Amino acid sequence: MLWTLVSLLAPGAALAADRFETIFDGKTLKGWNVIPKEKRGHWSVRDGLLVGKTDGKGSDLLFHDKNLGDYELKLSYRFRTKGNSGIHIRGLLGISKTHKVSGYHADFGHVGIGPQVLGSWDFHGYPRGSYLVQRGHRVVIAADGKKTVTKLEKGLEASHVKRQGWNDVHVVVKGYRMYFKINGRVASEVIDNEKAKRIPKGIIGLQLHGGPPMEIEFRKIQLKRLQGNASP
């Protein structure tokens, strides 16, 4: 009887542990903050969608939890204009003169912007170089900072991304291996073994890059927190 009870409870317990939580309610910006504050007008909710629209200056929309280590993040985006956006991963505030949000960055822009933006990984705000690896590739960063880059098998290509329709993003951050997919294809991957510069935890944020005015929409933003956090 005990074995039967355990077998009945186990699936439910596993489901609870693997649950994605919705972190954008489709009605308000509750749980999110804009930096700089004077650019709060860049972000709004329209017809259940999160809308980012710039006036030529950039801004960031930050999720309130500042101590996210290992997790998965899912969302969908579509560009209404040409533009440059992305997701801050383990972001840090107030430590860089060049970037409001420092840290890892999963990058995407409109189709045609190039492989160093659409589907690439950046690292903002450190004396490391902002660019880690372009679309379709994996970078392994050694303890001494040396990078080894290899091409992904069946990785993301620009033809896999919709110009005007919705694109699905899935970010996986576990230990110091990080990758993200767009429409089911791995865009790029980072394995970071450089202890002096890697970041164990931080914030999630959505970026509106500075430059020509742009508009992007997001929906279905979901977060699954994974057990354990990366060690320094």
DOVEXDREN-664478 format. One record per atom (N, C-alpha, C): residue in three letters; x, y, z. Coordinates in steps of 0.05 Angstrom, whole numbers, padded with zeros to 5 digits, always signed. Example, Ala and Ser with C-alpha at 12.3 -4.5 7.8 and 13.67 -1.06 7.14 Angstrom:
2
Ala+00264-00114+00156 Ala+00246-00090+00156 Ala+00264-00066+00156 Ser+00257-00045+00142 Ser+00273-00021+00143 Ser+00258+00001+00157 
//
This chain:
232
Met+00017-00024+00000 Met+00000+00000+00000 Met+00017+00025+00000 Leu+00039+00024+00016 Leu+00057+00047+00017 Leu+00070+00052-00010 Trp+00079+00030-00023 Trp+00091+00033-00049 Trp+00072+00045-00070 Thr+00047+00037-00068 Thr+00026+00047-00086 Thr+00022+00077-00081 Leu+00022+00085-00055 Leu+00018+00113-00048 Leu+00041+00130-00058 Val+00066+00120-00055 Val+00089+00135-00064 Val+00089+00138-00095 Ser+00081+00117-00109 Ser+00080+00118-00138 Ser+00059+00137-00148 Leu+00038+00140-00132 Leu+00017+00159-00140 Leu+00025+00188-00135 Leu+00040+00192-00113 Leu+00048+00219-00106 Leu+00072+00229-00122 Ala+00089+00211-00130 Ala+00114+00220-00143 Ala+00110+00237-00168 Pro+00092+00229-00187 Pro+00089+00246-00211 Pro+00081+00275-00204 Gly+00064+00278-00185 Gly+00055+00305-00177 Gly+00078+00321-00165 Ala+00094+00307-00148 Ala+00117+00320-00136 Ala+00137+00329-00157 Ala+00142+00312-00177 Ala+00161+00319-00198 Ala+00150+00343-00214 Leu+00124+00343-00219 Leu+00112+00365-00234 Leu+00115+00391-00220 Ala+00111+00391-00193 Ala+00114+00415-00178 Ala+00143+00426-00179 Ala+00162+00408-00178 Ala+00190+00416-00178 Ala+00198+00428-00205 Asp+00185+00420-00226 Asp+00192+00429-00253 Asp+00174+00451-00264 Arg+00160+00463-00247 Arg+00139+00482-00255 Arg+00151+00509-00265 Phe+00141+00518-00287 Phe+00147+00545-00297 Phe+00127+00564-00284 Glu+00135+00587-00274 Glu+00117+00607-00264 Glu+00116+00630-00283 Thr+00093+00641-00287 Thr+00089+00664-00305 Thr+00098+00689-00290 Ile+00116+00705-00301 Ile+00127+00728-00287 Ile+00119+00755-00300 Phe+00102+00753-00321 Phe+00089+00777-00332 Phe+00060+00770-00334 Asp+00043+00786-00320 Asp+00014+00779-00317 Asp-00003+00787-00341 Gly+00008+00801-00361 Gly-00007+00809-00384 Gly-00025+00833-00380 Lys-00023+00845-00355 Lys-00040+00868-00349 Lys-00024+00892-00339 Thr-00003+00886-00323 Thr+00012+00908-00310 Thr+00042+00901-00312 Leu+00058+00919-00302 Leu+00087+00915-00300 Leu+00094+00907-00271 Lys+00076+00896-00257 Lys+00081+00887-00229 Lys+00104+00868-00228 Gly+00123+00873-00210 Gly+00146+00856-00207 Gly+00170+00864-00225 Trp+00166+00885-00241 Trp+00187+00895-00259 Trp+00193+00924-00254 Asn+00217+00933-00259 Asn+00225+00961-00256 Asn+00241+00970-00280 Val+00238+00995-00287 Val+00251+01007-00310 Val+00276+01023-00301 Ile+00298+01019-00315 Ile+00321+01037-00311 Ile+00330+01047-00339 Pro+00337+01073-00341 Pro+00334+01093-00320 Pro+00304+01100-00316 Lys+00298+01110-00292 Lys+00270+01115-00285 Lys+00256+01134-00305 Glu+00272+01153-00315 Glu+00259+01173-00333 Glu+00251+01161-00360 Lys+00258+01135-00365 Lys+00249+01122-00389 Lys+00227+01102-00384 Arg+00212+01106-00363 Arg+00190+01087-00357 Arg+00169+01087-00379 Gly+00167+01109-00394 Gly+00148+01110-00416 Gly+00156+01091-00439 His+00180+01080-00439 His+00188+01061-00460 His+00173+01035-00458 Trp+00163+01028-00434 Trp+00151+01002-00429 Trp+00122+01004-00421 Ser+00105+00988-00434 Ser+00076+00989-00428 Ser+00064+00962-00434 Val+00038+00959-00427 Val+00023+00935-00433 Val+00001+00942-00452 Arg-00001+00927-00474 Arg-00021+00932-00494 Arg-00033+00906-00504 Asp-00059+00902-00501 Asp-00073+00878-00511 Asp-00060+00853-00500 Gly-00052+00854-00475 Gly-00040+00830-00462 Gly-00011+00826-00468 Leu+00002+00844-00483 Leu+00030+00841-00491 Leu+00047+00862-00476 Leu+00072+00855-00471 Leu+00091+00873-00460 Leu+00104+00887-00484 Val+00103+00914-00484 Val+00112+00929-00507 Val+00136+00947-00499 Gly+00157+00945-00514 Gly+00180+00962-00510 Gly+00183+00980-00535 Lys+00183+01006-00530 Lys+00184+01025-00553 Lys+00202+01048-00545 Thr+00224+01053-00561 Thr+00243+01073-00554 Thr+00239+01099-00569 Asp+00253+01120-00559 Asp+00253+01146-00572 Asp+00281+01152-00583 Gly+00298+01130-00585 Gly+00325+01134-00594 Gly+00345+01129-00572 Lys+00336+01130-00547 Lys+00353+01124-00524 Lys+00345+01096-00513 Gly+00364+01082-00501 Gly+00358+01055-00491 Gly+00348+01055-00463 Ser+00337+01032-00455 Ser+00328+01028-00427 Ser+00327+00998-00422 Asp+00322+00990-00397 Asp+00320+00962-00389 Asp+00297+00958-00370 Leu+00284+00935-00373 Leu+00262+00928-00356 Leu+00272+00904-00339 Leu+00274+00907-00313 Leu+00287+00888-00295 Leu+00266+00874-00278 Phe+00269+00847-00276 Phe+00253+00831-00258 Phe+00263+00836-00230 His+00245+00835-00210 His+00251+00845-00183 His+00272+00827-00169 Asp+00273+00801-00175 Asp+00291+00783-00160 Asp+00320+00787-00169 Lys+00337+00796-00151 Lys+00364+00802-00158 Lys+00384+00780-00152 Asn+00374+00756-00144 Asn+00392+00734-00136 Asn+00385+00708-00151 Leu+00382+00710-00177 Leu+00375+00686-00192 Leu+00401+00673-00202 Gly+00405+00648-00195 Gly+00428+00633-00203 Gly+00423+00615-00227 Asp+00413+00591-00221 Asp+00407+00571-00241 Asp+00377+00571-00248 Tyr+00370+00572-00273 Tyr+00342+00574-00280 Tyr+00338+00569-00310 Glu+00313+00566-00318 Glu+00306+00567-00346 Glu+00286+00589-00349 Leu+00287+00602-00372 Leu+00269+00625-00378 Leu+00258+00621-00406 Lys+00232+00624-00408 Lys+00219+00623-00434 Lys+00204+00648-00440 Leu+00204+00657-00465 Leu+00187+00680-00473 Leu+00185+00679-00503 Ser+00167+00695-00513 Ser+00164+00699-00542 Ser+00167+00729-00548 Tyr+00179+00735-00571 Tyr+00182+00763-00579 Tyr+00176+00766-00609 Arg+00169+00790-00616 Arg+00167+00797-00644 Arg+00174+00827-00647 Phe+00190+00833-00668 Phe+00197+00861-00674 Phe+00175+00873-00691 Arg+00167+00897-00684 Arg+00149+00913-00701 Arg+00164+00931-00720 Thr+00190+00935-00714 Thr+00208+00951-00730 Thr+00235+00937-00730 Lys+00254+00948-00744 Lys+00282+00939-00740 Lys+00290+00947-00712 Gly+00308+00931-00700 Gly+00317+00937-00673 Gly+00336+00918-00662 Asn+00344+00923-00637 Asn+00364+00907-00623 Asn+00355+00904-00594 Ser+00351+00879-00585 Ser+00341+00874-00558 Ser+00356+00850-00548 Gly+00346+00839-00525 Gly+00359+00816-00514 Gly+00352+00813-00484 Ile+00364+00793-00471 Ile+00358+00786-00444 Ile+00383+00787-00427 His+00383+00803-00405 His+00405+00803-00386 His+00403+00778-00369 Ile+00426+00764-00366 Ile+00427+00740-00351 Ile+00447+00744-00328 Arg+00439+00739-00303 Arg+00456+00744-00280 Arg+00467+00772-00281 Gly+00450+00791-00286 Gly+00459+00819-00289 Gly+00465+00831-00262 Leu+00484+00850-00262 Leu+00491+00865-00238 Leu+00488+00895-00243 Leu+00481+00910-00223 Leu+00476+00938-00225 Leu+00497+00954-00211 Gly+00504+00978-00222 Gly+00520+00997-00209 Gly+00550+00991-00207 Ile+00561+00973-00224 Ile+00589+00967-00223 Ile+00604+00974-00248 Ser+00590+00986-00268 Ser+00603+00992-00293 Ser+00597+01021-00302 Lys+00616+01034-00314 Lys+00612+01060-00324 Lys+00600+01060-00352 Thr+00602+01037-00366 Thr+00593+01035-00394 Thr+00566+01022-00397 His+00557+01006-00377 His+00531+00993-00380 His+00516+00995-00353 Lys+00490+01001-00355 Lys+00473+01001-00331 Lys+00470+00974-00319 Val+00469+00953-00337 Val+00467+00926-00328 Val+00492+00911-00338 Ser+00508+00901-00320 Ser+00532+00886-00328 Ser+00526+00856-00327 Gly+00541+00840-00342 Gly+00538+00811-00341 Gly+00532+00798-00367 Tyr+00524+00773-00366 Tyr+00517+00758-00390 Tyr+00492+00769-00404 His+00492+00766-00430 His+00469+00778-00445 His+00463+00760-00470 Ala+00439+00749-00471 Ala+00430+00734-00494 Ala+00418+00754-00514 Asp+00430+00756-00537 Asp+00424+00778-00555 Asp+00406+00769-00578 Phe+00388+00787-00586 Phe+00373+00782-00610 Phe+00364+00809-00622 Gly+00363+00810-00648 Gly+00354+00834-00662 Gly+00338+00825-00686 His+00330+00844-00702 His+00314+00838-00726 His+00330+00820-00745 Val+00316+00805-00761 Val+00329+00788-00781 Val+00345+00806-00801 Gly+00370+00800-00805 Gly+00387+00817-00822 Gly+00407+00833-00807 Ile+00404+00835-00780 Ile+00423+00852-00765 Ile+00450+00840-00763 Gly+00453+00813-00766 Gly+00479+00800-00766 Gly+00483+00781-00743 Pro+00501+00761-00746 Pro+00505+00740-00727 Pro+00518+00748-00701 Gln+00529+00773-00700 Gln+00540+00782-00674 Gln+00519+00796-00657 Val+00494+00797-00667 Val+00472+00807-00651 Val+00450+00786-00649 Leu+00439+00778-00671 Leu+00417+00759-00671 Leu+00428+00731-00664 Gly+00423+00722-00639 Gly+00430+00695-00631 Gly+00457+00693-00618 Ser+00470+00715-00611 Ser+00497+00715-00599 Ser+00495+00718-00569 Trp+00518+00714-00555 Trp+00522+00720-00527 Trp+00541+00743-00524 Asp+00533+00762-00507 Asp+00550+00784-00499 Asp+00557+00782-00470 Phe+00576+00799-00461 Phe+00582+00802-00433 Phe+00587+00831-00428 His+00568+00844-00416 His+00569+00873-00414 His+00584+00883-00388 Gly+00599+00904-00392 Gly+00608+00919-00369 Gly+00634+00911-00355 Tyr+00648+00891-00365 Tyr+00673+00882-00353 Tyr+00695+00887-00373 Pro+00720+00888-00364 Pro+00743+00890-00382 Pro+00749+00862-00395 Arg+00728+00853-00409 Arg+00730+00826-00420 Arg+00724+00827-00450 Gly+00713+00849-00459 Gly+00703+00850-00486 Gly+00673+00843-00486 Ser+00657+00860-00497 Ser+00628+00856-00494 Ser+00617+00832-00510 Tyr+00633+00822-00529 Tyr+00623+00801-00546 Tyr+00636+00774-00539 Leu+00620+00753-00534 Leu+00631+00727-00526 Leu+00631+00707-00550 Val+00608+00704-00563 Val+00607+00685-00585 Val+00584+00692-00603 Gln+00588+00688-00629 Gln+00566+00694-00648 Gln+00547+00671-00652 Arg+00525+00677-00665 Arg+00504+00658-00670 Arg+00516+00632-00683 Gly+00505+00610-00674 Gly+00512+00584-00686 Gly+00538+00572-00676 His+00548+00583-00654 His+00574+00574-00643 His+00573+00570-00613 Arg+00592+00555-00603 Arg+00597+00550-00574 Arg+00624+00561-00567 Val+00626+00575-00544 Val+00652+00584-00534 Val+00657+00571-00507 Val+00681+00560-00504 Val+00690+00550-00478 Val+00712+00569-00469 Ile+00708+00583-00446 Ile+00727+00602-00435 Ile+00743+00588-00414 Ala+00769+00586-00418 Ala+00786+00572-00399 Ala+00791+00589-00374 Ala+00804+00577-00354 Ala+00810+00591-00329 Ala+00827+00616-00333 Asp+00844+00616-00354 Asp+00861+00639-00360 Asp+00848+00659-00379 Gly+00823+00654-00386 Gly+00808+00672-00404 Gly+00810+00665-00433 Lys+00826+00645-00441 Lys+00829+00638-00469 Lys+00803+00625-00479 Lys+00795+00632-00503 Lys+00769+00623-00514 Lys+00774+00602-00536 Thr+00758+00581-00534 Thr+00758+00561-00556 Thr+00730+00561-00568 Val+00728+00567-00593 Val+00702+00569-00606 Val+00698+00546-00626 Thr+00675+00533-00625 Thr+00668+00512-00644 Thr+00641+00517-00655 Lys+00636+00506-00678 Lys+00610+00510-00691 Lys+00590+00489-00680 Leu+00565+00498-00675 Leu+00544+00481-00666 Leu+00533+00464-00689 Glu+00527+00439-00683 Glu+00513+00423-00703 Glu+00484+00430-00703 Lys+00473+00436-00726 Lys+00445+00443-00730 Lys+00437+00468-00713 Gly+00456+00487-00710 Gly+00450+00511-00695 Gly+00432+00530-00710 Leu+00425+00551-00696 Leu+00406+00571-00708 Leu+00418+00586-00731 Glu+00402+00589-00752 Glu+00409+00606-00775 Glu+00388+00628-00778 Ala+00394+00649-00791 Ala+00375+00671-00794 Ala+00349+00662-00807 Ser+00350+00642-00824 Ser+00326+00632-00838 Ser+00306+00618-00818 His+00316+00611-00794 His+00298+00599-00775 His+00283+00619-00758 Val+00289+00645-00762 Val+00276+00666-00746 Val+00256+00681-00763 Lys+00233+00686-00751 Lys+00211+00700-00765 Lys+00216+00730-00765 Arg+00213+00742-00788 Arg+00218+00771-00790 Arg+00196+00787-00776 Gln+00171+00779-00778 Gln+00150+00795-00766 Gln+00133+00779-00746 Gly+00134+00752-00747 Gly+00118+00736-00729 Gly+00132+00732-00702 Trp+00119+00715-00686 Trp+00129+00709-00659 Trp+00152+00689-00660 Asn+00172+00694-00645 Asn+00195+00677-00641 Asn+00197+00668-00612 Asp+00200+00642-00608 Asp+00201+00630-00581 Asp+00230+00627-00572 Val+00235+00637-00548 Val+00262+00636-00536 Val+00262+00619-00511 His+00282+00602-00508 His+00285+00585-00485 His+00314+00588-00476 Val+00318+00600-00452 Val+00345+00604-00441 Val+00349+00584-00419 Val+00373+00571-00418 Val+00380+00552-00397 Val+00406+00561-00385 Val+00405+00566-00358 Val+00428+00575-00343 Val+00433+00555-00321 Lys+00454+00540-00322 Lys+00459+00519-00302 Lys+00489+00518-00297 Gly+00497+00524-00273 Gly+00525+00526-00267 Gly+00537+00548-00284 Tyr+00558+00542-00298 Tyr+00570+00562-00316 Tyr+00568+00553-00345 Arg+00547+00536-00351 Arg+00540+00530-00378 Arg+00514+00545-00384 Met+00513+00561-00405 Met+00490+00577-00411 Met+00485+00575-00441 Tyr+00461+00570-00449 Tyr+00454+00571-00477 Tyr+00426+00580-00481 Phe+00419+00588-00505 Phe+00391+00595-00510 Phe+00383+00586-00538 Lys+00357+00579-00540 Lys+00346+00570-00565 Lys+00326+00592-00576 Ile+00325+00594-00602 Ile+00304+00609-00615 Ile+00289+00590-00634 Asn+00264+00587-00629 Asn+00247+00569-00646 Asn+00258+00541-00646 Gly+00268+00532-00623 Gly+00277+00504-00620 Gly+00305+00499-00629 Arg+00319+00518-00640 Arg+00347+00515-00649 Arg+00366+00529-00630 Val+00387+00516-00622 Val+00407+00529-00604 Val+00420+00552-00619 Ala+00417+00576-00607 Ala+00428+00600-00620 Ala+00458+00602-00615 Ser+00466+00599-00590 Ser+00495+00599-00582 Ser+00497+00589-00553 Glu+00522+00583-00546 Glu+00526+00571-00519 Glu+00553+00581-00508 Val+00553+00585-00481 Val+00576+00594-00466 Val+00582+00575-00444 Ile+00607+00566-00442 Ile+00616+00551-00418 Ile+00639+00567-00406 Asp+00635+00578-00383 Asp+00653+00598-00371 Asp+00668+00587-00347 Asn+00694+00582-00352 Asn+00711+00571-00330 Asn+00731+00592-00319 Glu+00726+00617-00326 Glu+00744+00639-00317 Glu+00733+00650-00291 Lys+00743+00639-00268 Lys+00733+00647-00242 Lys+00735+00677-00236 Ala+00755+00689-00246 Ala+00760+00718-00240 Ala+00738+00736-00251 Lys+00723+00727-00272 Lys+00705+00746-00285 Lys+00676+00735-00287 Arg+00672+00710-00281 Arg+00644+00699-00284 Arg+00627+00708-00260 Ile+00601+00705-00264 Ile+00581+00715-00245 Ile+00563+00692-00236 Pro+00560+00687-00210 Pro+00544+00665-00201 Pro+00514+00670-00200 Lys+00506+00695-00196 Lys+00477+00701-00194 Lys+00472+00731-00199 Gly+00448+00738-00206 Gly+00441+00766-00211 Gly+00413+00768-00221 Ile+00407+00788-00237 Ile+00380+00794-00245 Ile+00374+00785-00274 Ile+00348+00783-00280 Ile+00339+00780-00307 Ile+00329+00808-00317 Gly+00335+00815-00341 Gly+00324+00840-00352 Gly+00321+00838-00382 Leu+00302+00855-00392 Leu+00298+00857-00420 Leu+00309+00884-00430 Gln+00323+00884-00452 Gln+00337+00907-00461 Gln+00324+00920-00486 Leu+00324+00947-00486 Leu+00319+00962-00510 Leu+00345+00977-00516 His+00358+00970-00537 His+00384+00982-00544 His+00380+01010-00554 Gly+00400+01027-00548 Gly+00400+01054-00558 Gly+00404+01054-00588 Gly+00397+01075-00601 Gly+00399+01077-00630 Gly+00373+01087-00643 Pro+00368+01081-00668 Pro+00343+01089-00681 Pro+00319+01080-00665 Pro+00297+01095-00664 Pro+00273+01086-00650 Pro+00264+01059-00659 Met+00255+01043-00641 Met+00247+01015-00647 Met+00224+01007-00629 Glu+00210+00985-00638 Glu+00188+00974-00622 Glu+00189+00944-00623 Ile+00186+00931-00600 Ile+00186+00902-00597 Ile+00164+00894-00577 Glu+00153+00871-00581 Glu+00132+00860-00563 Glu+00141+00834-00551 Phe+00133+00829-00526 Phe+00139+00804-00512 Phe+00113+00792-00501 Arg+00113+00765-00498 Arg+00091+00752-00485 Arg+00101+00726-00474 Lys+00083+00713-00457 Lys+00089+00686-00446 Lys+00116+00685-00433 Ile+00121+00704-00414 Ile+00147+00704-00400 Ile+00145+00686-00376 Gln+00160+00664-00376 Gln+00159+00644-00355 Gln+00186+00637-00344 Leu+00187+00632-00318 Leu+00213+00626-00304 Leu+00210+00600-00289 Lys+00230+00583-00291 Lys+00232+00559-00275 Lys+00259+00560-00260 Arg+00257+00562-00233 Arg+00281+00563-00216 Arg+00291+00534-00213 Leu+00317+00530-00217 Leu+00329+00504-00214 Leu+00343+00502-00187 Gln+00344+00478-00176 Gln+00357+00475-00150 Gln+00387+00480-00152 Gly+00397+00493-00131 Gly+00426+00498-00130 Gly+00433+00523-00146 Asn+00455+00535-00138 Asn+00466+00558-00151 Asn+00495+00554-00158 Ala+00505+00568-00178 Ala+00532+00565-00186 Ala+00551+00575-00164 Ser+00573+00561-00161 Ser+00593+00570-00141 Ser+00610+00592-00153 Pro+00620+00610-00136 Pro+00637+00632-00147 Pro+00662+00621-00160 
//
